[in-house]
């Protein structure tokens, strides 16, 4: 997987840098910023934003589409890889009883924010509720890199709460991917699920031909000649071709194409074990799935920089009701939901907590998990059309500002850690 600090510093700092540049640029010269983000790269393209004209689908590839819908597919593929290993491997972190309480807490970390977000929206009136209700999923997200960084700072690397937080964040990512696929299809196109046959067909074909069949033919051969030949001579190319076909199938199906590589991830040969997300030993695994991830790491760093640049350019004048709804969902709904559900699972269902972890630590974990940022920004971009307005302000921009402000959760988490007397453990 990733070298811990390289992943955190490189990904996080590049993403932050892109977001800060976007914020400054949008507030200094909003017109030039939006012209840059919506720059047309290819009109009448076969990929891009869809518009139906005279019964025909017309696509325009803009810089924003290239970043959010094409390049971010690699980011979500890496997230899916972590989830896949956590679920499928024998010692995966989301298998067995050890994952039960974190999974229940994850449910609370999603239902809590949704309840707070929609409840406050309803309290503010029907106009507000109608305008913002589609963004209910924005405060459910947890930014795994930032959360891990803050969690280590508060608890120390050796505290069991850090592993609990990582399990929760992985499960949260899995739920987020499902939410994006089901609840946020392309609003400009009717759903065409038959196109998913291309996506899953490509994944199945590449799995059978380049993964299962060579291993099947190598039965009884300790040298594994066929599997070795496929790995050395074909490498990742069959899977890249399948990924392109899968991505196109998602686009044509009307499902967000940034998720288009997900069906191919399980088809790639993977290790028999994992050492755990962020473990240094993961860098020494040589299976094809880890090899591809290692090769993508630097590229995805650059993608996240441009993602921040293309999505965080919000004018401070856009702060409004959606901003506070997103922020309240994160910094109120997350801690309350995680604490209540986690305590229920640990004590009422008697599933327990990791040795050395207290029930009140769930409150601190809840604040740490309230850092939404990356995925919250992404969901805000797909949940609202840029033309949706509330109180004279763009709902999308106001919601994005709430995602950016979720960094405040880190400060609250540190304060909560001090108040609740968290004992830092570095070993």
Secondary structure as GFF3:
##gff-version 3
##sequence-region A 1 427
A	DSSP	alpha_helix	4	6	.	.	.	ID=ss1
A	DSSP	pi_helix	7	11	.	.	.	ID=ss2
A	DSSP	alpha_helix	12	28	.	.	.	ID=ss3
A	DSSP	alpha_helix	30	37	.	.	.	ID=ss4
A	DSSP	beta_strand	40	45	.	.	.	ID=ss5
A	DSSP	beta_strand	49	53	.	.	.	ID=ss6
A	DSSP	beta_strand	56	62	.	.	.	ID=ss7
A	DSSP	alpha_helix	63	65	.	.	.	ID=ss8
A	DSSP	pi_helix	66	71	.	.	.	ID=ss9
A	DSSP	alpha_helix	72	88	.	.	.	ID=ss10
A	DSSP	three_ten_helix	97	99	.	.	.	ID=ss11
A	DSSP	alpha_helix	100	123	.	.	.	ID=ss12
A	DSSP	alpha_helix	126	132	.	.	.	ID=ss13
A	DSSP	three_ten_helix	133	135	.	.	.	ID=ss14
A	DSSP	three_ten_helix	138	140	.	.	.	ID=ss15
A	DSSP	alpha_helix	144	155	.	.	.	ID=ss16
A	DSSP	alpha_helix	160	183	.	.	.	ID=ss17
A	DSSP	three_ten_helix	193	195	.	.	.	ID=ss18
A	DSSP	alpha_helix	196	207	.	.	.	ID=ss19
A	DSSP	pi_helix	208	212	.	.	.	ID=ss20
A	DSSP	alpha_helix	213	217	.	.	.	ID=ss21
A	DSSP	alpha_helix	225	229	.	.	.	ID=ss22
A	DSSP	pi_helix	230	234	.	.	.	ID=ss23
A	DSSP	alpha_helix	237	253	.	.	.	ID=ss24
A	DSSP	three_ten_helix	257	259	.	.	.	ID=ss25
A	DSSP	alpha_helix	262	265	.	.	.	ID=ss26
A	DSSP	three_ten_helix	280	284	.	.	.	ID=ss27
A	DSSP	alpha_helix	288	311	.	.	.	ID=ss28
A	DSSP	three_ten_helix	316	318	.	.	.	ID=ss29
A	DSSP	alpha_helix	321	328	.	.	.	ID=ss30
A	DSSP	pi_helix	329	334	.	.	.	ID=ss31
A	DSSP	alpha_helix	335	343	.	.	.	ID=ss32
A	DSSP	pi_helix	344	348	.	.	.	ID=ss33
A	DSSP	alpha_helix	361	369	.	.	.	ID=ss34
A	DSSP	alpha_helix	373	383	.	.	.	ID=ss35
A	DSSP	beta_strand	389	390	.	.	.	ID=ss36
A	DSSP	beta_strand	393	394	.	.	.	ID=ss37
A	DSSP	alpha_helix	395	405	.	.	.	ID=ss38
A	DSSP	alpha_helix	408	419	.	.	.	ID=ss39
###
